[in-house]
Amino acid sequence: MSQSVPYHISSLWGLLSLWMLCTSSGNKCTIKRLPPANFTRYSRLTVLDGGFNTISKLEPELCQSLPLLKVLNLQHNELSQLSDKTFVFCMNLTELHLMSNSIQKIQNNPFKNQKNLIKLDLSHNGLKSTKLGTQLQLQNLQELLLSKNKIQALKSEELAFLGNSSLKKLELSSNLIKEFSPGCFHAIGQLFGLFLNNAQLGPSLIEKLCLELSNTSIQNLSLSNSQLNRISNRTLLGLKHTNLTMLDLSHNNLNMIDDDSFVWLPHLKYLFLEYNNIVHLSNHSFYGLFNVRHLNLKRSFPKQSVSLTSLPKIDDFSFQWLRCLEYLNMEDNDIPSIKRNMFTGLINLRYLSLSNSFTNLRTLKNETFSSLAHSPLLILNLTKNKISKIESDAFSWLGSLEVLDIGINEIGQELTGQEWRGLENIFEIYLSYNKYLQLTSNSFALVPSLQRLMLRRVALKNVDISPSPFHPLHDLTILDLSNNNLANINEEMLEGLEKLEVLDLQHNNLARLWKQANPGGPVHFLKGLSHLHTLNLESNGLDEIPEGVFKNLFQLKSINLALNNLNVLPQSVFDDQVSLKSLNLQKNLITSVEKKVFGPVFKNLSNLDMSFNPFDCTCESIAWFVNWINKTRTNISELSSHYLCNTPPQYHGFSVRLFDTSSCKDSAPFELLFMINTSFLLLFIFIVLLIHFEGWRISFYWNVSVHRILGFKEIDGQPEQFEYTAYIIHAYKDRDWVWEHFSSMEEEDPSIKFCLEERDFQAGVLGLEAIVNSIKRSRKIIFVITQHLLKDPLCKRFKVHHAVQQAIEQNLDSIILIFLENIPDYKLNHALCLRRGMFKSRCIFYWPVHKERIEAFHHKLVKCIQP
């Protein structure tokens, strides 16, 4: 293998080579040696992990084969001796891990060539001294780990080899150190971090330790569990000439802090005092800690279980000196109560945790947090304090507060809204796990900036009042109403919460609200939540999902409907869920997974859980689902064990994945053929019926369109000039009626001139030619329709044809029908090939029955025939 082979491939081949060297014993396989010859082909290897084996000796030539090696891990082996030659060729090492071997003594200078070494771990060995060399070396070492050895004394000559080093961490924890010789830490070039946890030093030895650290570069000092039961004014005196920024005094059973004990630490920023038994904090206990930003007092005061005569005492103004403090943790204590000036002076405090801190904090009153009036507090944790009531204006001093955690208490009251007065910048209120909360329409009216509201398991009442308690919270993004046994929700409860992204409603009783039989129909309480991302409706007893309940929820990414009683889902229930990534339908009653229901939503799904459903393993029910499972990349956890067939009996208990779909014929081609044939048949029936009932209309308007488009008029046609106002087509037997009425109309209006055949045909002209010429010279054509006209052969075969032809070429409005008798449309069509539907209604007249309406009839007719 060439040197250009990538590192990870080289590592793989290295592991294979090492595997061949291991010796088997039962089920174990360990490596005893690292022969250099086996690594010659991996010259670019940078990390070699040989830990947890039985290697007892390291051959110097190993690093010759691995010139680029940077990290060598040999922890938990059987190395007992390190010679000058062991690491002579490992000049590029940055980390060397030798913990948990059998090394008891370092002779000469085995690390003299490790000029780039940053971390050296020799913890959990048998070293009795810190001496790792006889000359200056390890100039770039930052971490030296010597914890859990047998070191009893720190001597300057044993640390002299670090004269040019700058240690960020010197780990000497869990050693039996009993002596700090003069100048021992000054022998180190620069020491920034010293860790002496679990060292059983005691107050006097710690005082001496601090004196030895005087005028060093120490910044971090950890003395956890070092048996420091009391801090006097002189305990930390030696640190006054240092720039110590971190001090860990946790787990020390510390019970007394004398006044001005920390006055020597003006640069300290982090102080850890958790897990002690401090009986009393006076107003001068923390004097001098002007730059501390982080103070941990978790379980620092004695609990009631400790046999003490009294509870811990914290005087007023005890924190007044901590002007730069930003983080204060006082969890898990038994402090009697919050005094009026307990937190006075914390002018930069941003985080305060008082979880499970008080024995008698039952009611939050207006003066409870008055000592925090000048603190820019952002986060306040009051959980597990058995608080039972919040009075009005209880948080009025905390105008900068963003997160209020008051959950896991015993609050039982009606929230009027005055409880939150003054929380102008509140972002989150956590009220979950309380006794009971009764809401009003103004419960959150004074905190419109709220974005997260947690009301889980609080026996919530009155959520269905109007206007809704949540109506003022237009910026709300997370709402948790779970585990409240809610049964009544109205459609307006979440109205206006357009920014809501997470809605938790699991473990309630909402089944009735989505039933079709619900009085007033299903309650669509999710409408308008256009930005909803996560919806949890687990364990609500739901057995129906109404159509369109998730409509317009286009941004939903997760829906949890697990542990309900759902069986049949509406076909379009998930149509709008184009962004859905997670769907949980675990433990329902779903028997069939149909493509028309789940096909669209499964396309973009990343996680699906439909386990523990009683699947019906038939072709109609799950064939499509099984095929989808076998080709999808969606994560379906425990598919083989929790997706089992319930029916039919021969498949009961079998994995759904094993269902054989080969016997299920693909009905898609037959369905397509059926749909095509049906479509053609329906289209044919429609055309036949259309032609039967409306064929005349189609034919008529087709002729009109053809004549208009193709232009059947004369190309050189002159402007129309008509001699007659109208040509009268009538039966011979109706001539007397025509003459009587149309001649009288001419006498009344000289501008009207009708063409009457008996009067106006020219002598010597053939009858048919005269009819054609007269029709052409007439603006309108009037049909006087009677039973006689329908039987007149000349009218039926000639006059009607030419009249209609002229109307088509000129204007359909040029034909006027006057019915003297009630002639059905089918008879009119049968005799004259005319229908009333060919003409506009204003061109159709009916002879009036009453004589007094004849004059009006004449007037209407004249108006119609005039240009």
Disulfide bonds with the S-S distance in Angstrom:
Cys22-Cys29 2.11
Cys63-Cys90 1.62
Cys617-Cys645 1.80
Cys619-Cys664 1.84
